[in-house]
Amino acid sequence: MSWLTWRQFRIQALVAGIVLAALAIIYCYTGPQLRHLYNSSGLTGCGRHSDCQSLAVTFMNNVKADGVYAALFFAGALILIVLPAIMGAFWGAPLVTRELETGTYRLAWNQDVTRTRWMAIKLGIVGLGAAALAGLFSLIFTWWAGPIDYAGGFPNNLGYFTRLSPLMFVARGLAPVGYALLAFAVGVIIGVMIRRTVPAMAITIAVVVAFQFLWPTFVRPHLLTPDRASAPVTLLGLNDMIVSHTGVVTVPINQPGTPQLSGAWVVSNTSLTPSGHAFVLPQTSICAAGSITQCDAWIAGHHLTQVVRYLPASDFWPLQWYETSVLLILAVGVGGAATWRVRRLLT
């Protein structure tokens, strides 16, 4: 049974191995160059001179000046983000569905091998391949992006792509393994339920993408308790304030008095009134018809406090272990449900 499963899976494994080898060559060739750029920037011992922030800015400017590093950074992250959906659709969904559509399951189910063992072997071999592929490339990319992560992340117009940010967290460390296995198991159970390969592949992609979007919004912020920092809202901070469509005022976190949040994931950032309520900008004549300076002075007169809830950079690995553990438990549960369903098919 193991040999038969390997024969059915060998083409996918060969293609995945070739792609992984090509990516490994590219990242292992450019990685030492990126680390040399980091070591020569002076960031290694910057703590003794308290000039880490300026050195990090200079280093990232040099990284961004070479378009190759930026392209490899975002390409590697994108691959790891979309990899679970690909594995779920192309490895998980057809695993059993293809056998049901072609009728080859009759031969396997009429042998001495039980359906439970048949599913265990299939899930084990292909799942191991999915975990190996995601884990190996995550290891390579985590090593390659290390200098950028140590410098506080890749800057853009909206902030920093840190390794703790919701988009980048799934492209580092252990998390890609958990997402790959869960997506693979989801593909299997959707295929078993639908029994049609192409629709199962499409639904799997939709489910995995929705899960990747909803998880960091509703679940991940609650896996660890965020730290809390506060500082008075000043006129300097109000120069860059953001007002939502509902009038809620948010001040950027880089104003004086805010703690160093380099590499952190800001879970929430709120400007509160002295009574503890979120400040909502009313429709006043001062802000509607007056100058920006007058409006800022009027807001500053409300004595607002900026409250930031965040996970510091040091929480990266604890959060990786927590999240990956939960994902693996979910993957085992979904795989068990798929096995239970197969045992009752056509009986």
Secondary structure, DSSP 8 states (H G I E B T S, - for coil): -HHHHHHHHHHHHHHHHHHHHHHHHHHHHHHHHHHHHHHTTT-TTGGGTT-HHHHHHHHHHHHHHSHHHHHHHHHHHHHHHHHHHHHIIIIIHHHHHHHHHHTTHHHHHTSSS-HHHHHHHHHHHHHHHHHHHHHHHHHHHHHHTHHHHHTT-EEETTEEE-TTSHHHHTTSTTHHHHHHHHHHHHHHHHHHHH--HHHHHHHHHHHHHHHHHHHHHHTGGGTS--EEEEEE--HHHHTT-EE-TT-BEE--TTSTT----TT-EEEEEEEE-TTS-B-B----HHHHHS-HHHHHHHHHTT--EEEEEEE-GGGHHHHHHHHHHHHHHHHHHHHHHHHHHHHTTT-
